[in-house]
Amino acid sequence: MASHQLIDAHLGVLARRLPADAVDELADGLTETWQHHLAAGLPPADAARAAIAEFGTVDQITDAFVVHSPSRRTARMLLATGPVVGACWGATLVAAHVWSWPVPAPAAAVFGLTLLAVVAALITAATSRRSYRRARLGDAGGLGLVALDVAMVAAVLLFAPTLVWPMLVAIPISLARIGLTLQSLPRARAH
């Protein structure tokens, strides 16, 4: 039928842009709406067009999924809190004289490059408006920040010669961010 072809074509484009479970839900709704229009007396092709018009264009549907993506929300939250956490760690590292710690320069460079890559992934996810795949980079950025927070806490515990007061702020903030990030990631993967 022409109606199924129209709906199938619509869903085919969405399948290239959105997660399979979202497309399955949309398929159920589109089919149900198409059947409702058929029952109201519309010819099959017109019923398909009406159902598609009710659901929106491929771009409208994709944009809505991207804007409401849990991965995108997680990325925005992490970027918003990043400067505060970074300032706490900066104060900690300066107060603890990080330059005197026995950390090899390549390890510090890897940490810095990883931080830049994580921030780039989070910015890409947070600013995505049309690509659900780009929004999903928030998951990778979140996991990267968890790894960096764990590395910072471990480095302080292993290499800091003495306890300095900014550590009393930086460590709990990082631990809280680890917990919140890990809590948000299963929701992000479910969408």
Summary of the structure (lengths in Angstrom):
residues: 191
radius of gyration: 23.6
end to end distance: 31.4
largest distance: 79.9
contacts: 587
relative contact order: 0.13
helix: 83%
strand: 0%
